[in-house]
């Protein structure tokens, strides 16, 4: 591991030197690539240099103890320093092991979140609305920006389907574990008998593809315009501003009707289309990531769940890590970090074990 760390430090110095070159600004593409690499290497190098300082002090203390001498007070100080520094050295080494884990290349990207009503009829559509509100509030707390791309809402204020973007540094790293089937247990607003009802909504989280990630030939696109639909609103059904784009070679479709401007709707739809095409390409290249969306979403059946929201008991249970938290109201109001952090920790522990 130390050899790898020395190589990382050496590469960091090379990148830093290149960024200081007077000619670098003439090649903006290379400059951006080097800045990105510099940012990725910096935490590792800083931690490694911290470790080297601690290691040097430990070695010095050991040398003093091994050499002995008549100054007992000086020897005792060396033993005390060794005792205090050894745990620090182990801690920093552990942190370095985590920093050296392969990074998910998508962690820094924006995301597209798609929520669909699953089993449970109107109640599942209402729950999809609850999830959208929860994610919107969580994104706001983390300093991210959300923007609706497409929605198919119901008369009671729920969603049969809603897609939205979350933009901000590290958005994917905070949202990627939300993919899957979410189950709710509560007395529905549509239930007059007061019986607890179980329903589901499915969530898919896709890293947003950049133009450089996916090359799309304009001749491969079929663009249709149509009037916005939904439960109501002043703009509904007045102009053909909604856009549906079909990528003919793959059959992948993306829609957007949220904006009044046809141009803006097309721009948003293209963002979704690129991400879906990129995901389809990854399915062909990597079997492990392959069924990403299929395995994330499943069929929407009640039994395929990653998390349960139990209203009568005020609890959330994440079934992947067996964690139950009795803070349902806070969680639904966007205070999601306790479970999100636990999922990240569990994923890091798994990677360390595999390493």
C-alpha positions as semicolon CSV with decimal commas, in nm:
position;residue;x (nm);y (nm);z (nm)
1;X;0,000;0,000;0,000
2;X;0,286;0,238;0,081
3;X;0,430;0,189;-0,268
4;X;0,094;0,285;-0,415
5;X;0,078;0,592;-0,191
6;X;0,424;0,705;-0,300
7;X;0,314;0,666;-0,664
8;X;0,002;0,872;-0,594
9;X;0,211;1,147;-0,432
10;X;0,451;1,147;-0,726
11;X;0,164;1,179;-0,971
12;X;0,012;1,459;-0,761
13;X;0,339;1,654;-0,782
14;X;0,345;1,605;-1,160
15;X;-0,011;1,733;-1,196
16;X;0,058;2,030;-0,968
17;X;0,363;2,122;-1,174
18;X;0,165;2,093;-1,499
19;X;-0,109;2,321;-1,361
20;X;0,153;2,586;-1,285
21;X;0,277;2,580;-1,643
22;X;0,216;2,900;-1,835
23;X;0,092;2,709;-2,141
24;X;-0,179;2,510;-1,966
25;X;-0,450;2,775;-2,017
26;X;-0,411;2,738;-2,394
27;X;-0,554;2,387;-2,366
28;X;-0,873;2,419;-2,161
29;X;-0,976;2,056;-2,205
30;X;-0,644;1,936;-2,063
31;X;-0,662;2,200;-1,788
32;X;-1,006;2,078;-1,676
33;X;-0,889;1,716;-1,679
34;X;-0,581;1,801;-1,469
35;X;-0,788;2,006;-1,223
36;X;-1,026;1,713;-1,181
37;X;-0,735;1,475;-1,120
38;X;-0,571;1,719;-0,878
39;X;-0,894;1,743;-0,678
40;X;-0,924;1,364;-0,662
41;X;-0,562;1,310;-0,553
42;X;-0,543;1,593;-0,297
43;X;-0,723;1,418;-0,004
44;X;-0,506;1,107;-0,044
45;X;-0,181;1,305;-0,058
46;X;-0,273;1,523;0,240
47;X;-0,357;1,215;0,447
48;X;-0,040;1,036;0,334
49;X;0,176;1,335;0,435
50;X;0,002;1,340;0,771
51;X;0,087;0,972;0,809
52;X;0,453;1,029;0,716
53;X;0,487;1,297;0,985
54;X;0,338;1,067;1,250
55;X;0,555;0,777;1,129
56;X;0,870;0,992;1,154
57;X;0,789;1,085;1,515
58;X;0,714;0,721;1,601
59;X;1,046;0,609;1,450
60;X;1,229;0,881;1,643
61;X;1,066;0,775;1,971
62;X;1,152;0,409;1,904
63;X;1,516;0,500;1,832
64;X;1,544;0,690;2,162
65;X;1,397;0,396;2,355
66;X;1,621;0,140;2,179
67;X;1,936;0,346;2,246
68;X;1,847;0,376;2,613
69;X;2,057;0,617;2,817
70;X;2,075;0,750;3,169
71;X;1,814;1,025;3,130
72;X;1,510;0,837;3,260
73;X;1,280;1,135;3,223
74;X;1,373;1,170;2,856
75;X;1,311;0,797;2,799
76;X;0,975;0,817;2,972
77;X;0,874;1,107;2,748
78;X;0,969;0,900;2,441
79;X;0,764;0,601;2,568
80;X;0,468;0,828;2,636
81;X;0,488;0,983;2,290
82;X;0,509;0,638;2,130
83;X;0,203;0,527;2,325
84;X;0,007;0,833;2,212
85;X;0,120;0,829;1,848
86;X;0,071;0,458;1,772
87;X;-0,313;0,474;1,769
88;X;-0,292;0,789;1,555
89;X;-0,076;0,606;1,303
90;X;-0,323;0,315;1,286
91;X;-0,616;0,554;1,248
92;X;-0,455;0,744;0,961
93;X;-0,360;0,417;0,791
94;X;-0,723;0,302;0,811
95;X;-0,836;0,631;0,662
96;X;-0,581;0,589;0,382
97;X;-0,713;0,239;0,303
98;X;-1,060;0,389;0,259
99;X;-0,929;0,675;0,044
100;X;-0,752;0,423;-0,181
101;X;-1,070;0,225;-0,246
102;X;-1,184;0,242;-0,610
103;X;-1,410;0,544;-0,642
104;X;-1,746;0,528;-0,811
105;X;-1,681;0,745;-1,116
106;X;-2,037;0,874;-1,095
107;X;-2,025;0,996;-0,733
108;X;-1,964;1,359;-0,824
109;X;-2,235;1,372;-1,090
110;X;-2,584;1,515;-1,092
111;X;-2,865;1,259;-1,089
112;X;-3,199;1,192;-1,248
113;X;-3,449;1,042;-1,005
114;X;-3,755;0,860;-1,138
115;X;-4,039;0,772;-0,901
116;X;-4,331;0,555;-1,012
117;X;-4,639;0,441;-0,826
118;X;-4,629;0,064;-0,770
119;X;-4,875;-0,169;-0,600
120;X;-5,162;-0,006;-0,412
121;X;-5,360;0,204;-0,657
122;X;-5,423;0,567;-0,563
123;X;-5,247;0,524;-0,228
124;X;-4,923;0,427;-0,406
125;X;-4,951;0,744;-0,619
126;X;-4,992;0,951;-0,303
127;X;-4,686;0,778;-0,152
128;X;-4,488;0,861;-0,467
129;X;-4,572;1,224;-0,390
130;X;-4,447;1,181;-0,033
131;X;-4,116;1,042;-0,163
132;X;-4,079;1,331;-0,409
133;X;-4,133;1,582;-0,127
134;X;-3,885;1,395;0,095
135;X;-3,613;1,392;-0,172
136;X;-3,674;1,757;-0,258
137;X;-3,633;1,859;0,106
138;X;-3,323;1,641;0,147
139;X;-3,167;1,793;-0,166
140;X;-3,234;2,142;-0,031
141;X;-3,070;2,057;0,303
142;X;-2,759;1,931;0,117
143;X;-2,741;2,244;-0,099
144;X;-2,851;2,067;-0,418
145;X;-3,098;2,204;-0,674
146;X;-3,398;2,004;-0,795
147;X;-3,585;2,049;-1,121
148;X;-3,889;1,853;-1,238
149;X;-3,854;1,701;-1,585
150;X;-4,179;1,508;-1,623
151;X;-4,479;1,434;-1,407
152;X;-4,805;1,245;-1,444
153;X;-5,008;1,352;-1,146
154;X;-5,343;1,234;-1,011
155;X;-5,657;1,417;-0,903
156;X;-5,575;1,361;-0,534
157;X;-5,229;1,516;-0,562
158;X;-5,017;1,205;-0,605
159;X;-4,802;1,095;-0,898
160;X;-4,832;0,796;-1,125
161;X;-4,483;0,896;-1,231
162;X;-4,244;1,185;-1,172
163;X;-3,888;1,243;-1,295
164;X;-3,661;1,517;-1,166
165;X;-3,297;1,616;-1,165
166;X;-3,082;1,680;-0,858
167;X;-2,785;1,902;-0,936
168;X;-2,481;1,964;-0,718
169;X;-2,134;1,828;-0,640
170;X;-2,171;1,475;-0,503
171;X;-2,544;1,441;-0,567
172;X;-2,511;1,083;-0,695
173;X;-2,307;0,977;-0,392
174;X;-2,597;1,078;-0,163
175;X;-2,885;0,947;-0,375
176;X;-2,752;0,628;-0,536
177;X;-2,869;0,399;-0,256
178;X;-3,231;0,512;-0,298
179;X;-3,284;0,290;-0,600
180;X;-3,537;0,015;-0,540
181;X;-3,885;-0,050;-0,409
182;X;-4,008;0,156;-0,114
183;X;-4,297;0,016;0,091
184;X;-4,537;0,219;0,304
185;X;-4,770;0,096;0,577
186;X;-5,031;0,347;0,688
187;X;-5,402;0,428;0,704
188;X;-5,458;0,582;0,360
189;X;-5,638;0,907;0,300
190;X;-5,871;0,714;0,069
191;X;-5,963;0,459;0,340
192;X;-6,269;0,532;0,553
193;X;-6,247;0,222;0,775
194;X;-5,914;0,312;0,936
195;X;-5,738;-0,005;0,823
196;X;-5,362;-0,010;0,767
197;X;-5,285;-0,040;0,399
198;X;-4,959;-0,151;0,235
199;X;-4,849;-0,003;-0,096
200;X;-4,527;0,059;-0,285
201;X;-4,350;0,307;-0,509
202;X;-4,039;0,239;-0,714
203;X;-3,736;0,467;-0,735
204;X;-3,460;0,464;-0,997
205;X;-3,152;0,686;-0,963
206;X;-2,946;0,746;-1,276
207;X;-2,621;0,943;-1,296
208;X;-2,673;1,227;-1,539
209;X;-2,474;1,172;-1,856
210;X;-2,276;1,459;-2,002
211;X;-2,262;1,526;-2,374
212;X;-1,908;1,387;-2,387
213;X;-2,029;1,061;-2,229
214;X;-2,282;0,985;-2,501
215;X;-2,259;1,069;-2,869
216;X;-2,605;1,101;-3,026
217;X;-2,654;1,150;-3,399
218;X;-2,942;1,396;-3,453
219;X;-3,071;1,187;-3,747
220;X;-3,134;0,903;-3,499
221;X;-3,387;1,110;-3,307
222;X;-3,763;1,128;-3,356
223;X;-3,903;1,438;-3,185
224;X;-4,276;1,466;-3,119
225;X;-4,461;1,757;-2,965
226;X;-4,787;1,729;-2,778
227;X;-5,003;1,918;-2,534
228;X;-4,924;1,888;-2,166
229;X;-5,155;1,665;-1,968
230;X;-5,227;1,627;-1,600
231;X;-5,471;1,699;-1,325
232;X;-5,497;2,072;-1,392
233;X;-5,314;2,404;-1,418
234;X;-5,344;2,713;-1,632
235;X;-5,101;2,595;-1,898
236;X;-5,246;2,245;-1,938
237;X;-5,370;2,154;-2,289
238;X;-5,324;2,504;-2,434
239;X;-5,007;2,474;-2,642
240;X;-4,800;2,188;-2,782
241;X;-4,496;2,264;-2,569
242;X;-4,444;1,910;-2,432
243;X;-4,168;1,709;-2,597
244;X;-4,120;1,336;-2,651
245;X;-3,784;1,226;-2,796
246;X;-3,730;0,871;-2,922
247;X;-3,381;0,737;-2,990
248;X;-3,462;0,520;-3,292
249;X;-3,164;0,275;-3,275
250;X;-3,241;0,177;-2,914
251;X;-3,609;0,265;-2,882
252;X;-3,534;0,464;-2,566
253;X;-3,785;0,742;-2,499
254;X;-3,770;1,056;-2,283
255;X;-4,046;1,310;-2,223
256;X;-4,066;1,654;-2,069
257;X;-4,369;1,877;-2,023
258;X;-4,274;2,081;-1,717
259;X;-4,168;2,401;-1,892
260;X;-4,383;2,644;-2,092
261;X;-4,104;2,667;-2,350
262;X;-4,076;2,389;-2,605
263;X;-3,703;2,461;-2,629
264;X;-3,651;2,415;-2,253
265;X;-3,857;2,097;-2,253
266;X;-3,644;1,958;-2,535
267;X;-3,326;2,045;-2,346
268;X;-3,447;1,863;-2,033
269;X;-3,569;1,563;-2,231
270;X;-3,227;1,533;-2,396
271;X;-3,061;1,524;-2,053
272;X;-3,281;1,232;-1,954
273;X;-3,235;1,059;-2,289
274;X;-2,855;1,078;-2,269
275;X;-2,861;0,928;-1,919
276;X;-3,088;0,643;-2,025
277;X;-2,876;0,568;-2,333
278;X;-2,558;0,572;-2,123
279;X;-2,719;0,330;-1,880
280;X;-2,819;0,100;-2,167
281;X;-2,460;0,103;-2,296
282;X;-2,329;0,015;-1,951
283;X;-2,565;-0,279;-1,937
284;X;-2,394;-0,422;-2,241
285;X;-2,043;-0,355;-2,110
286;X;-2,072;-0,457;-1,745
287;X;-2,292;-0,734;-1,621
288;X;-2,236;-0,620;-1,263
289;X;-2,385;-0,277;-1,330
290;X;-2,588;-0,425;-1,603
291;X;-2,928;-0,481;-1,470
292;X;-2,885;-0,160;-1,273
293;X;-3,225;-0,016;-1,341
294;X;-3,406;-0,347;-1,362
295;X;-3,261;-0,469;-1,033
296;X;-3,312;-0,128;-0,876
297;X;-3,676;-0,105;-0,967
298;X;-3,802;-0,459;-1,013
299;X;-4,173;-0,497;-1,079
300;X;-4,304;-0,279;-0,800
301;X;-4,442;-0,577;-0,612
302;X;-4,479;-0,538;-0,233
303;X;-4,226;-0,814;-0,161
304;X;-3,941;-0,647;-0,354
305;X;-3,852;-0,383;-0,102
306;X;-3,540;-0,202;0,014
307;X;-3,711;0,011;0,278
308;X;-4,036;0,020;0,476
309;X;-4,203;0,334;0,610
310;X;-4,437;0,236;0,895
311;X;-4,661;0,526;0,998
312;X;-4,839;0,366;1,302
313;X;-4,503;0,287;1,467
314;X;-4,323;0,597;1,336
315;X;-4,033;0,391;1,203
316;X;-3,826;0,346;0,890
317;X;-3,650;0,014;0,829
318;X;-3,381;-0,025;0,566
319;X;-3,382;-0,397;0,487
320;X;-3,043;-0,402;0,314
321;X;-2,852;-0,324;0,633
322;X;-3,116;-0,421;0,889
323;X;-3,134;-0,068;1,033
324;X;-3,451;0,063;1,198
325;X;-3,489;0,427;1,299
326;X;-3,787;0,566;1,489
327;X;-3,777;0,909;1,327
328;X;-4,030;0,878;1,049
329;X;-4,155;1,236;1,053
330;X;-3,803;1,384;1,052
331;X;-3,695;1,143;0,778
332;X;-3,989;1,234;0,555
333;X;-3,900;1,600;0,611
334;X;-3,560;1,543;0,455
335;X;-3,348;1,444;0,756
336;X;-3,217;1,135;0,577
337;X;-2,847;1,147;0,665
338;X;-2,856;0,886;0,944
339;X;-2,966;0,611;0,707
340;X;-2,777;0,741;0,402
341;X;-2,452;0,759;0,605
342;X;-2,512;0,406;0,739
343;X;-2,557;0,277;0,382
344;X;-2,235;0,447;0,271
345;X;-2,050;0,300;0,571
346;X;-2,183;-0,049;0,496
347;X;-2,081;-0,017;0,131
348;X;-1,731;0,099;0,231
349;X;-1,696;-0,192;0,475
350;X;-1,795;-0,435;0,199
351;X;-1,536;-0,289;-0,038
352;X;-1,266;-0,309;0,230
353;X;-1,350;-0,676;0,289
354;X;-1,332;-0,748;-0,083
355;X;-1,001;-0,563;-0,105
